Amino acid sequence: MSFKHLFILQPKPWVGEGIITLNMVEEQLNFLTKWQVNEADFAGKIQSVQELQISGISENMRNELTFYDFTEGKFSVEMENLNIGRVVGKGVYDDKLIAWEFRENDLNFEGFETYHLQKDGSYIMHAEYVTSDQFRTQIEGKLYLPPESKDNKTEG
C-alpha cells in the first residue's frame, strides 16, 4: 500500500508536539510546533515556516525552509534561522518517509530530520543536530494535521 505525502508537498498547516533533549542541560523539554506550508511557486519551490515553542523558553524558534529541485525520490532544502543563518541540504523521500540532512557547510552545523508516515496520515519525526561546540539537540515527536483541516481535505 502506498501513500501520497501531504506533508510539505501540499499547502496545509501542520501541528506537532514532542520532546527535545539538549545535551548541555541534560534535560528533556516539551515542545509544540506549527508548520505553515505554502503552495509551490512558478519555479516549483515550496516555502514553509516552522515555529517551535519550547516549554521554559520564552522566545519561539522560527525556521524558514524552502524545498526545491524535486526529482525521483530526491530534493534540495534550504533552511534559514536567526541563530545559524542559511544552510543548504539534501532530502530524500519514498512512499513512507520524508527526510533531509545538512552536512559539510561553513556554519559548523549539521544534522538531519526524518518524518515517517503513519497509517492515520500523521508523521513520527526524529531529528538530531550538532554544532561545532558539540551542542547536541535531539528531537522526538509527532506531526499531524489539525482537526479542522482534516475535515476539508480533498479525496484522492
Backbone as a ProteinNet text record, in pm:
[ID]
protein_1_A
[PRIMARY]
MSFKHLFILQPKPWVGEGIITLNMVEEQLNFLTKWQVNEADFAGKIQSVQELQISGISENMRNELTFYDFTEGKFSVEMENLNIGRVVGKGVYDDKLIAWEFRENDLNFEGFETYHLQKDGSYIMHAEYVTSDQFRTQIEGKLYLPPESKDNKTEG
[TERTIARY]
85.3	0	89.3	61.3	145.7	64.2	132.6	69.7	120.3	40.1	89.5	112	228.4	258	178.3	121	60.3	160.1	243.8	340.3	439.8	461.7	549.7	494.1	445.4	408.9	272.6	194.7	67.6	56.5	-1.2	-8.7	-111.1	-64.2	-152.4	-80.4	-156.8	-92.8	-74	36.7	63.8	93.6	60.1	96.6	164.3	239.8	308.1	350.6	399.8	445.2	544.9	620.9	718.2	814.5	933.8	1034.5	1166.6	1229.3	1362.7	1460	1570.5	1675.6	1799	1847	1966.5	2078.7	2191.6	2297.3	2361.5	2354.4	2418.4	2344.6	2213.5	2138.5	2091.2	2114.9	2073.9	1931.6	1844.8	1706.8	1619.4	1501.6	1406.6	1300.9	1279.3	1182.5	1070.9	946.7	835.2	834.1	786.1	772.6	642.5	597.7	487.8	544.2	497	543.8	425.9	443.9	346.1	421.2	370.9	425.8	320.8	363	277.2	347.9	287.7	348.4	269.5	338.7	273.8	270.6	193.1	187.2	317.8	354.2	476.3	463.5	573.6	570.7	596.2	607	621.3	747.9	846.9	971.3	969.7	857.7	848.1	906.2	938.3	991.2	875.8	887.9	785.2	841.5	782.6	825.7	746.2	813.2	741.7	806.2	725.5	774.7	741.5	842.1	823.8	849.6	752.1	771.5	772	869.4	882.1	863.3	776.5	758	805.4	915	975.3	940.8	891.4	848.6	967.1	946.5	1052.5	1136.7	1114.7	1189.5	1089.1	1104.1	1001	996.5	1111.2	1116.7	1089.2	997	973.8	1089.7	1120.9	1221.7	1151.3	1208.9	1146.4	1247.4	1208.2	1289.7	1212.3	1278.5	1218.2	1283.8	1201.6	1254	1196.8	1283.4	1242.3	1282.4	1185.1	1207.8	1200	1297.1	1300.8	1380.3	1387.1	1458.9	1411.5	1280.9	1227.1	1253.9	1321.8	1338	1293	1308.7	1260.3	1324.6	1248.9	1296.6	1392.9	1421.8	1520.3	1471.9	1528.1	1501.6	1612.6	1611.3	1704.1	1624.7	1692.4	1626	1721.3	1662.5	1739.1	1669.6	1745.5	1688.3	1757.2	1676.7	1731.9	1670.9	1754.5	1704.3	1805.6	1760.6	1843.9	1971.5	1966.6	2082.5	2192.7	2155.2	2259	2279.5	2186.9	2196.9	2130.1	2188.6	2129.4	2215	2148.6	2220.8	2142.2	2214.6	2151.4	2178.1	2076.5	2091.2	2023.7	2027.4	1969.1	1860.6	1757.3	1648.9	1617.6	1549.6	1502.4	1358.9	1284.6	1150.4	1111.1	1023.9	958.7	815.5	746.1	604.5	580.6	678.8	654.9	745.7	835.4	936.5	968.7	986.9	1047.4	1161.1	1279	1393.7	1488	1562	1665.3	1778.8	1893.8	2011.8	2091.6	2164.7	2256.3	2394.8	2489.3	2625	2725.5	2847.8	2960.6	2928.1	2903.1	2879.4	2973.5	2976	3068.8	3023.3	2902.8	2845.4	2875.6	2950.4	2977.1	2848.1	2752.4	2620.8	2579.5	2542.1	2491.8	2386.4	2309.3	2204.9	2108	2002.6	1904.4	1767.3	1664.6	1527.6	1463.2	1387.6	1312.6	1166.2	1079.6	934.5	878.7	832.5	777.9	625.8	568.2	423.5	355.2	250.7	172.2	41.3	-24.8	-150	-257.9	-257.9	-361.6	-327.3	-215	-177.1	-85.2	-59.6	33.3	176.3	272.4	413.3	478.9	562.8	652	782.5	829	950.9	1064.2	1184.7	1306.2	1408.2	1476	1578	1695	1812.8	1933	2016.8	2062.9	2150.5	2267.6	2382.5	2501.5	2577	2634.9	2714.3	2861.1	2948.1	3091.7	3134.8	3063.1	3099.9	3033.1	2988.6	2930.5	2799.6	2730.5	2597	2503.8	2445.9	2367.1	2219.9	2133.8	1989.6	1926.5	1842.8	1766.3	1619	1543.6	1401.2	1321.7	1222.6	1131.6	991	908.8	774.8	680.7	565	460.7	406.6	379.1	328.4	196.4	96.6	-33.9	-109.2	-210.4	-297.8	-392	-411.4	-508.7	-648.1	-734.7	-866.1	-944.3	-942	-1023.7	-976.3	-846.3	-800.4	-813.9	-841.3	-867.2	-1004	-1101.3	-1238.6	-1253.3	-1177.9	-1197.6	-1088.3	-1019.3	-913.3	-976	-906.2	-959.9	-940	-1035.3	-1024.5	-931.4	-855.1	-765.3	-711.2
-118.5	0	124.1	216.5	335.8	459.6	559.1	682.3	795.9	896.9	1023.3	1115.1	1172	1260.9	1389.8	1429.9	1561.2	1659.9	1611.5	1698.5	1751.9	1879.2	1953.5	1962.9	1852.5	1851.8	1913.6	1942.5	2011	2123.5	2236.3	2352.8	2332.6	2292.8	2270.4	2313.5	2349.4	2375.6	2244	2230.8	2111.3	2154.9	2071	2096.3	1971.4	1988.8	1873.2	1898.8	1793.1	1802.2	1690.9	1707.4	1604.8	1652.4	1593	1618.3	1653.7	1758.2	1798.9	1767.4	1701.6	1673.6	1753.6	1836.4	1917.2	1861.2	1826.5	1763.3	1860.1	1990.5	2086.6	2099.3	2083	2097.4	1963	1855.5	1720.3	1719.9	1778.8	1793.7	1768.2	1713	1694.2	1802.7	1873	1981.2	1946.6	1973.6	1953.8	2066.5	2035.4	2140.6	2123.9	2235	2237.7	2299.2	2253.6	2310.7	2337.2	2437.2	2470.7	2486.8	2426.1	2443.1	2512.3	2610.4	2665.5	2639.5	2554.8	2517.8	2586.2	2661.8	2734.7	2651.7	2699.4	2632.6	2655.8	2560.3	2574.3	2695.6	2769.7	2884.3	2838.8	2934.1	2900.7	2820.1	2830.8	2756.2	2622.6	2590.5	2463.9	2467.6	2587.8	2599.5	2606.9	2531.8	2530.5	2600.1	2713.7	2789.4	2742	2731	2694.1	2763.1	2776.8	2834.5	2736.9	2704.5	2616.9	2700	2700.1	2768.3	2665.7	2678.6	2588.4	2666.5	2615.6	2673.5	2569.6	2600.8	2505.7	2549	2454.1	2490.5	2543.1	2652.3	2712.2	2812.5	2824.8	2921.9	3019.6	3147.3	3245	3274.9	3271.3	3308.2	3188	3203.4	3096.7	3088.8	2968.2	2949	2944.9	3007.4	3014.7	2970	2870.8	2824.3	2848.3	2906.4	2919.1	2813.8	2723.9	2617.4	2628.9	2609.1	2608.1	2473.6	2406	2275.2	2292.8	2236.4	2259.6	2149.2	2158.8	2060.6	1918.3	1898.4	1764.3	1678.8	1565.7	1466.2	1334.8	1225.3	1095.7	1060	1078.4	1037.1	1132.1	1248.1	1340	1483.7	1568.6	1712	1788	1918.7	2005.3	2085.4	2125.6	2203.1	2311.6	2427.5	2538.7	2581.4	2596.4	2638.5	2766	2858.4	2983.1	3011.3	3045.1	3097.1	3194.1	3270.1	3377.4	3325.6	3207.6	3157.6	3103.7	3033.8	2969.5	3033	3116.1	3171.8	3080.6	3073.8	2996.1	2873	2757.6	2632.6	2553	2486.5	2409.4	2261.8	2180	2036.4	1956.1	1824.6	1730.9	1650.6	1617.1	1538.7	1418.4	1321.9	1203.1	1175.7	1105.9	1064.8	939.6	860.3	749.8	746.6	636.2	632.6	651	619.5	620	712.9	784.9	862.6	991.1	1098.2	1221.1	1252.6	1281.8	1308.8	1406.8	1483.6	1569.5	1584.6	1623.9	1642.2	1762.1	1818.7	1928.5	1881.2	1882.8	1835.1	1926	1922.5	1987.7	2127.6	2216.6	2355.9	2443.9	2571	2664.1	2703.5	2661.5	2709.4	2619.7	2510.2	2414.3	2369.6	2339.5	2297.9	2182.3	2069.3	1961.1	1880.8	1807.7	1728.3	1675.3	1611.1	1551.7	1550.5	1535.3	1518.5	1407.3	1319.5	1215.5	1223.4	1200.9	1201.7	1072.3	983.3	854	861.3	837	843.5	728.3	760.9	661.3	634.5	525.6	488.7	595.4	672.2	774.8	907.3	910	1031.7	1122.9	1089.2	1168.7	1120.8	1188.1	1151.8	1141.1	1037.6	1030.5	1094.1	1194.6	1262	1244.2	1242.5	1232.3	1326	1403.3	1493.7	1499.8	1519.3	1539.9	1647.4	1741.2	1846	1862.6	1897.6	1920.8	2040.5	2121.4	2235.6	2207.4	2294.9	2272.6	2265.5	2333.2	2328.4	2210.5	2112.1	1987.7	2008.9	2117.4	2138.2	2050.3	1950.6	1849.8	1859.2	1851.8	1857.2	1732.7	1664.4	1550.5	1582.9	1554.7	1586.1	1462	1428.6	1316.9	1372.3	1341.7	1396	1338.5	1400.3	1359.1	1483.8	1473.3	1584.7	1541.4	1628	1589.6	1713.2	1688.6	1796.2	1831.2	1959.3	1994.5	1949.3	1914.4	1858	1938.3	2070.6	2148.5	2136.3	2108.3	2097.9	1955.1	1858.7	1721.3	1712.7	1784.5	1774.5	1811.6	1914.3	1960.2	1913.2	1806.3	1758.1	1694.9	1707.2	1657.1	1506.9	1442.2	1296.4	1272.5	1162.9	1140.1	1008.1
0	0	0	-91.6	-96.8	-59.9	-7.1	36.8	-49.7	-61.4	-115.3	3.4	9.8	121.8	110.3	221.6	229.7	288.5	381.8	447.7	345.1	346.2	257.8	115.1	60	-80.9	-108.7	-6.9	-25.3	75.9	32.9	121.9	232	347.7	461.5	589	692.4	821.6	895.9	967	1046.7	1188.6	1283.6	1422	1475.9	1581.7	1637.2	1779.7	1839.4	1978	2002.3	2108.6	2141.3	2246.9	2245.1	2347.9	2280.6	2331.7	2287.3	2399.9	2366.5	2463.5	2423.6	2514.5	2491	2577.1	2516.8	2595.4	2695.5	2669.4	2759.3	2892.3	2890.8	3014.6	3067.9	2990.8	3030.7	3082.8	3004.5	3044.9	2922.6	2947.3	2839.3	2849.5	2739.1	2735.8	2638.3	2678.1	2586.1	2483.7	2363	2264.2	2187.2	2132.6	2036.2	1909.3	1793.6	1668.5	1576.8	1493.4	1390.2	1260	1154.9	1021.5	935.2	858.2	754.1	621.7	539.3	411.4	300.6	217.6	108.9	-19.2	-114.7	-243.4	-318.2	-402.5	-481.8	-573.2	-588.7	-679.5	-822.9	-914.7	-1056.8	-1085.3	-999.1	-1018.5	-944.3	-880.6	-809	-668.7	-620.5	-483.7	-385.2	-276.6	-173	-49.9	-14.6	102.8	223.7	337.5	459.1	578.7	683.7	808.3	919.7	999.2	1114.6	1239.3	1330.9	1458.5	1569.8	1658.8	1772.9	1901.2	1986.6	2118.2	2218.5	2288.1	2380.9	2522.8	2603.6	2739.2	2817.6	2889	2967.6	2891.4	2760	2679.6	2621.8	2657.1	2622.3	2473	2408.1	2268	2178.8	2084.1	1986.7	1889.2	1845.2	1742.2	1608.4	1508.1	1376.9	1272	1193.6	1081.1	953.4	855.4	723.1	635.5	581.6	496.4	356.4	257.2	118.2	60.1	-1.8	-63.3	-214.6	-288	-432.8	-502.9	-636.1	-718.6	-692.3	-691.8	-671.3	-794	-773.3	-879.4	-818.2	-888.2	-840.2	-706.5	-599.2	-467.7	-399.3	-460.8	-402.3	-411.5	-325.9	-333.5	-262	-278.3	-206.1	-104.5	2	106.9	155.4	182.7	236.9	365.5	472.7	599.5	645	695	745.9	881.7	979.6	1106.5	1165.6	1265.2	1320.5	1384.2	1445.5	1519	1429.2	1322.5	1241.9	1106.1	1060.9	927.4	825.9	705.7	598.2	568.7	557.4	531	426.8	336.7	229.4	250.9	228.3	247.7	138.6	156.1	60.5	130	52.6	107.8	22	81.8	11.2	55.4	-31.1	8.3	-67.7	-4.3	-72.2	-21	-37.9	-0.5	147.9	231	374.7	453.4	385.9	455.8	380.9	457.3	406.4	502.8	449.9	536.9	467.6	549.1	492.9	591.3	536.4	621.1	574.5	669.9	643.3	685	591.8	619.5	549.6	596.4	530.7	482.2	577.1	541.9	622.9	590.5	656.8	796.4	834.7	960.1	1079.3	1056.1	1163.7	1231.4	1149.1	1194.8	1106.2	1165.9	1082.8	1156.1	1079.3	1139.7	1036.7	1086.3	996.4	1062.3	979.4	1026.4	945.2	1011.8	940.9	982.2	885.4	907.8	850.1	937.1	895.2	892.8	776.8	759.9	832.3	908.3	981.4	906.5	942.4	873.9	883.5	993.9	1011.1	942.9	868.8	797.5	876.4	1003.1	1082.9	1054.6	1112.6	1096.9	1233.5	1249.6	1363.9	1318	1393.4	1349	1448.5	1393.6	1473.3	1410.1	1491.9	1439.6	1536.7	1480.8	1561.8	1495.2	1576	1525.7	1620.5	1562.9	1644.6	1586.9	1676.6	1632.5	1662.4	1612.7	1626.4	1772.5	1861.3	2003.1	2074	1994.1	2046.5	2121.2	2089.2	2142.6	2061.1	2126	2055.2	2095.6	1995.9	2018	1956.6	2032.9	1981.3	1995.5	1891.2	1890.5	1852.4	1933.4	1905.2	1911.9	1812.1	1819.2	1716.2	1709.5	1616.7	1549.7	1420.6	1342.4	1280.6	1283.4	1229.3	1182	1099.5	1055.4	1169.7	1196.9	1299.9	1255.9	1350.7	1317	1213.6	1221	1127.6	982.7	959.3	821.3	768.1	856.7	810.2	743.3	799.4	750.9	605.4	561	424.7	330.2	365.7	275.7	151.1	40.5	-86	-94.9	-151.6	-171.8	-288.2	-282.7	-395.3	-391.6
[MASK]
++++++++++++++++++++++++++++++++++++++++++++++++++++++++++++++++++++++++++++++++++++++++++++++++++++++++++++++++++++++++++++++++++++++++++++++++++++++++++++

